[in-house]
Amino acid sequence: MRPENFADYALLQVFSDSKTVLYLPEGPIDLSSKTGRLMGTIRAAMAGMERTEILERVWSAKEEKRRRGELAQSPIVLGYGIGYEKGRGFFYTSDAERVRAAFQQFLAGAQSYKKLAEMVGVTPRGMHLILRNPIWTGWRVIDKKRDPSAAGKYKGVNGRQSDRRKIARAPEDIIRVQVIETPLISVEDFETTQHIMDLKQQNHWRTRADYVHRFAYNGFLTCSMCEEPVHTALARRDYYACKGRRTAHKCLSKYMVREKLEKGLDELFAEHLTKRCFLEQCLEVLQQRSAQNDSEVAILGLTQEIKALHRKRERIVDSFIDGELTREARDQRLTAVDRGIRSAQEGLAREAGAKPPAIEQLIEAFAPLAEWEYWTREQKRSVLSTLVPEIRVADYKIESLGLNPLIFSNEDTHRDMGSSRRPA
């Protein structure tokens, strides 16, 4: 039925036995055909609310386990030399004795993270983190958490979420609980170690506010003779020097004066890379090299190698789950397999990116570099990190530039599947 005084209503909903009708000023509209779409929207909203509630319940349950001194996640998150078993709790493994020796060496004056890492069998950065962990005093301190906001999301393959960044907890949310009665290191020795490490960090030249960074290309140069990184050196003046000459003494390249080498690099970026004739010559040489290499065969071989290594990795994990391998044997074998996968993937990326870009793409990408020599060090390094990740040079001769292939790609690799809560 239609209301008599319809002009007095902006909207009126009438329910009958067969359908729902909305009376609008321009006439009635049948909503029967739109019921499915409306119900789908309602279900999606309810599902989103339920997912948020589930995540909050899971987080609360894990927090309660952490406060009880239990492990709330998989044992894979445990640090070096630390074990956990249900009913037994946290304990030190046999590897912890190496950590004890590292603390003793550090307090005795051997404070090189690199040498301590070689003794323990980890990386220098890993050694630094191990010495910072209060678990060696028997206490577990959790002062960080995953960032639940959209800004904390890492992008994985095809834009899918892979992990979340860690952020500091609020002081009232920090968890401190004693999980091991007999500590590996006394509290006094641990605090002394932390004090020494703080002093080392404060006195390091990288943390000094008055330190002036003079080298613009450090970290981006590779020796074209031995393929070792090119380091910086100070010997009465600033130099760039190949690691193979300075440490391994196996490279014949010379020390390169910073001012002279950087002048040539600045000229390359500001003048040569902005000229069409120079870029055409580079493309011609690149096409000749690509014609000589059998890239398709190499790509096929590397792809098969990666698949075989992934299958091998799955077999190792299955053997560990079945109890055929110990944790140490699993880690040792997985490390070797992962190293092979990374090497094959890097080779595949080089072969896949061997197709020369168009000259118009190069001109467009390098056009802003015309004023390169007037840029600051920070501006140059920001562009280098995204545009030219690697420069091969030796004896002041610049052999090649390793360009980032993404700057010539029109493919949108971001495929966000909405796996995280939208920002408020």
Secondary structure, 3 states (H helix, E strand, C coil): CCCCCHHHCCCEEEECCCCEEEEECCEEEECHHHHHHHHHHHHHHHHHHHHHHHHHHHHHHHHHHHHCCCCCCCHHHCCCCEEEECCCEEEECCCHHHHHHHHHHHHCCCCCHHHHHHHHCCCHHHHHHHHHCHHHHCEEEECEEECCCHHHEEECHHHCEEEECEEECCHHHCEEEECCCCCCCCHHHHHHHHHHHHHHHHHCHHHCCCCCCCCCCCCCEEECCCCCEEEEEECCCEEEEEHHHHCCCCCCCCCEEHHHHHHHHHHHHHCHHHCHHHHHHHHHHHHHHHHHCCHHHHHHHHHHHHHHHHHHHHHHHHHHHCCCCCHHHHHHHHHHHHHHHHHHHHHHHHHHCCCCCCHHHHHHHHHHHHHHHHCCHHHHHHHHHHHCCEEEEECCEEEEEECCHHHHCCCCCCCCCCCCCCCC
